Amino acid sequence: MEPVLELDKLCLGYNKVIYQNIFATAGEGEVVAVVGPNGIGKSTLLKSIGGMLKYHSGSIKVLSKPLGSYSTRGLAEKISFVPSQSPRARNFSLFDMIATSCYNRTNWLGTINDSDKGFIYKTLRRVGLEDFAERDSSNLSDGEFQRATIARALVQDSKIILLDEPTAFLDIENKLIITKLLKEIAHEESKCVIFSTHDLQLAIKHCDRIWIMGRESFNCGEPSSLIEQGAFDSMFKDSLLKFDPVLFTFV
């Protein structure tokens, strides 16, 4: 299967390099976790892939085409991005919030057609929010609102969905709900889902592939292979912490 995303000798940063030598691929129907210590560049990597930040050197290819060859509208058809904290607008129904992601296929007035309306309701059912369509989106709980932001990315109907720490501010139950939802979306709808996280246990148990942004090297592969290679120990330099392959966390 041809990869939908290819990173070749990618160096992050603009005027100066903040992380270098990233070689990675991601395929259709895969869920990928990006892990690494705070400040290493996980958000920068996702935003560079999404075309929101320039990168220093190397290449990013989306569906075998250079990232820079896409127009703004064309890139929106291929990649959607869910930030770590999406702003909440008061007096804005959940339906209207989700409808904003139809922008890449509407006219200049932003008018949506019946097909898009049906797609929005179908997506709300997909994420378990079908009864909340007319509710003020600012009044949703954290877990509900995170599912709403994922629904908004789904309605954009892109091949690749990028999420910056989608479970960061959630309790254990909602972390599991969101992670399982992302896995279902990737596998059942043939999307490529890539998200950053600090929760190694969830990433190892539910992701097809993991990208490790270590202090001295970048590693990628299936969770079991990375564990066998001892790759997770590269995350922290000169640290007493060691990765426990049984508990799937550092001790």
Beta strands, then each sheet from edge to edge (+ up, - down):
strand 1: 5-13
strand 2: 17-26
strand 3: 31-35
strand 4: 57-62
strand 5: 65-66
strand 6: 79-82
strand 7: 160-163
strand 8: 192-196
strand 9: 209-213
strand 10: 218-221
strand 11: 243-244
strand 12: 249-250
sheet 1: 2+ 1- 4+ 5-
sheet 2: 6+ 7+ 8+ 3+ 9+ 10-
sheet 3: 11+ 12-
end
